Structure formats: C-alpha cells, structure tokens
C-alpha cells in the first residue's frame, strides 16, 4: 500500500488514495485572530444590509 501511494504521488494523479487531509493542509497558514474578526464583521454587515434592503423594498412588489 505504501508503494502505491508513492507511485501515485510521483504520477501526480488526484485519486482519493493519494490525497489525505494531512497532505492537503500541510502548507496551510495559521488562522489569525484579525481574520476571524474580519469574517464576523463581514457577516454582520451583510445581515444589516439585507435587513435594510428588505425594509426599503415595498412588500406589494413581492405579492
């Protein structure tokens, strides 16, 4: 089985056997706290924009 994985890696195939979670996430950068805040604030702004948009659109158009 180990020889098969080595062979798949040298052939650069994208089969399920050759890709594992550890291999895919090996070069990932750590998640910074500022990025978490950015994502949360983006969601909050999107929700507020959606609510304001729903408030401005007359409900008679939707019926």
TIMIFI-593967 format. One line per field, with one value per residue: y, z, x of N, C-alpha, C in turn; residue number from 1; residue in one letter. Coordinates in Angstrom, 1 decimal. Each point is the difference from the previous one (the first is absolute). Example, Ala and Ser with C-alpha at 12.3 -4.5 7.8 and 13.67 -1.06 7.14 Angstrom:
residues 2
n_v	(-5.7|1.1)
n_w	(7.8|-0.7)
n_u	(13.2|-0.4)
ca_v	(1.2|1.1)
ca_w	(0.0|0.0)
ca_u	(-0.9|0.9)
c_v	(1.2|1.1)
c_w	(0.0|0.8)
c_u	(0.9|-0.8)
nr	(1|2)
rest	(A|S)
***
This chain:
residues 63
n_v	(-1.2|0.0|-1.1|-0.4|0.5|-0.5|-1.1|0.1|0.2|-0.9|-0.6|0.7|-1.2|0.2|-1.2|-0.6|-1.0|0.9|0.4|0.6|0.2|-0.8|-0.7|0.1|-0.1|-0.6|0.8|-0.3|1.3|0.3|-0.2|1.3|0.5|0.8|-1.1|-0.5|1.1|0.0|-1.3|0.1|1.0|-0.8|-1.1|0.7|0.5|-1.2|-0.5|1.0|-0.2|-1.3|0.3|0.8|-0.8|-0.9|0.9|0.3|-1.2|0.6|-0.4|1.0|0.3|-0.5|0.6)
n_w	(0.0|0.7|-0.7|0.2|1.3|0.1|-0.6|0.7|1.0|-0.5|-0.1|1.2|0.4|-0.2|0.2|0.6|-0.5|-0.9|0.3|1.0|1.0|0.5|-1.1|0.0|1.4|-0.6|-1.0|0.8|-0.2|1.2|0.6|-0.4|1.3|-0.7|-0.6|1.2|0.5|-1.0|0.1|1.3|-0.1|-0.9|0.8|1.1|-0.8|-0.4|1.2|0.4|-1.0|0.3|1.3|-0.2|-0.8|0.9|0.7|-0.9|-0.2|-0.7|0.9|-0.5|-0.2|1.2|0.1)
n_u	(0.8|1.1|0.3|-1.3|0.1|1.2|-0.5|-1.1|0.9|0.7|-1.2|-0.1|-0.5|-1.3|0.5|-1.1|0.6|0.3|-1.2|0.7|-0.7|0.9|-0.1|-1.4|-0.1|1.0|-0.3|-1.1|-0.3|0.5|-1.2|0.1|0.1|0.8|0.4|0.0|0.6|0.8|0.0|0.1|0.9|0.6|-0.2|0.4|0.9|0.2|-0.2|0.7|0.9|-0.1|0.0|0.9|0.5|-0.3|0.4|1.0|0.0|-0.9|-0.8|-0.6|1.3|0.1|-1.2)
ca_v	(1.2|1.1|0.1|0.6|1.4|0.6|0.0|1.0|1.4|0.3|0.1|1.2|-0.2|0.6|-1.0|0.1|-0.7|0.8|1.2|-0.2|1.3|0.5|0.5|1.2|1.1|0.0|1.3|1.1|1.0|0.1|1.0|1.1|0.5|1.1|-0.6|-0.4|1.2|0.5|-0.9|0.2|1.3|-0.1|-0.6|0.9|1.1|-0.6|-0.1|1.4|0.5|-0.8|0.5|1.4|-0.2|-0.5|1.1|1.0|-0.6|-0.1|-1.4|-0.2|-0.5|-1.5|-0.7)
ca_w	(0.0|0.1|-1.3|-0.9|0.3|-0.6|-1.4|-0.4|0.2|-1.0|-1.3|0.1|-0.2|1.0|0.4|1.4|0.7|0.1|0.7|1.4|0.6|0.5|-1.2|-0.5|0.9|0.4|-0.2|0.3|1.0|1.1|-0.1|0.9|0.6|-0.7|-1.1|0.6|0.2|-1.3|-0.5|0.8|-0.3|-1.3|0.1|0.7|-0.9|-1.1|0.6|0.1|-1.4|-0.5|0.7|-0.5|-1.4|0.1|0.6|-1.1|-1.1|0.4|0.0|-1.1|-1.1|0.2|-0.1)
ca_u	(-0.8|0.8|0.6|-1.0|-0.1|1.1|-0.1|-1.0|0.5|1.0|-0.8|-0.8|-1.4|-0.9|-0.9|-0.3|1.1|1.3|-0.2|-0.5|-0.2|1.3|0.8|-0.6|0.1|1.4|0.6|-0.9|0.4|-0.9|-1.1|0.3|-1.2|-0.5|-0.8|-1.3|-0.8|-0.3|-1.0|-1.2|-0.6|-0.5|-1.3|-0.9|-0.3|-0.9|-1.3|-0.5|-0.4|-1.2|-1.1|-0.3|-0.5|-1.4|-0.8|-0.3|-0.8|-1.4|-0.5|-1.0|0.7|0.3|-1.2)
c_v	(1.3|0.3|0.6|1.5|0.7|0.1|1.1|1.4|0.3|0.2|1.3|-0.2|0.6|-1.1|0.1|-0.7|0.8|1.3|-0.3|1.4|0.6|0.5|1.3|1.2|0.2|1.4|1.1|0.9|0.0|1.1|1.0|0.5|1.2|-0.5|-0.5|1.2|0.5|-0.8|0.3|1.4|0.1|-0.6|1.0|1.2|-0.6|-0.1|1.3|0.5|-0.7|0.5|1.4|-0.2|-0.6|1.0|1.0|-0.6|-0.1|-1.5|-0.2|-0.5|-1.5|-0.8|0.0)
c_w	(0.0|-1.4|-1.0|0.2|-0.6|-1.5|-0.4|0.2|-1.1|-1.4|0.0|-0.3|1.2|0.5|1.5|0.8|0.2|0.8|1.4|0.6|0.5|-1.2|-0.6|0.8|0.5|-0.1|0.3|1.1|1.2|-0.1|1.1|0.6|-0.7|-1.2|0.5|0.2|-1.3|-0.6|0.8|-0.3|-1.5|0.0|0.6|-1.0|-1.1|0.6|0.2|-1.3|-0.5|0.7|-0.5|-1.4|0.1|0.6|-1.1|-1.1|0.4|-0.1|-1.1|-1.3|0.1|-0.2|-1.4)
c_u	(0.9|0.7|-1.0|-0.2|1.2|-0.1|-1.1|0.5|1.0|-0.7|-0.8|-1.5|-0.8|-1.0|-0.2|1.1|1.2|-0.2|-0.6|-0.1|1.3|0.8|-0.5|0.3|1.4|0.6|-1.0|0.5|-1.0|-1.0|0.3|-1.3|-0.7|-0.9|-1.4|-0.9|-0.5|-1.2|-1.3|-0.7|-0.6|-1.4|-1.0|-0.4|-0.9|-1.4|-0.7|-0.5|-1.2|-1.2|-0.4|-0.6|-1.4|-0.9|-0.4|-0.8|-1.4|-0.5|-1.0|0.7|0.2|-1.3|-0.6)
nr	(1|2|3|4|5|6|7|8|9|10|11|12|13|14|15|16|17|18|19|20|21|22|23|24|25|26|27|28|29|30|31|32|33|34|35|36|37|38|39|40|41|42|43|44|45|46|47|48|49|50|51|52|53|54|55|56|57|58|59|60|61|62|63)
rest	(X|X|X|X|X|X|X|X|X|X|X|X|X|X|X|X|X|X|X|X|X|X|X|X|X|X|X|X|X|X|X|X|X|X|X|X|X|X|X|X|X|X|X|X|X|X|X|X|X|X|X|X|X|X|X|X|X|X|X|X|X|X|X)
***
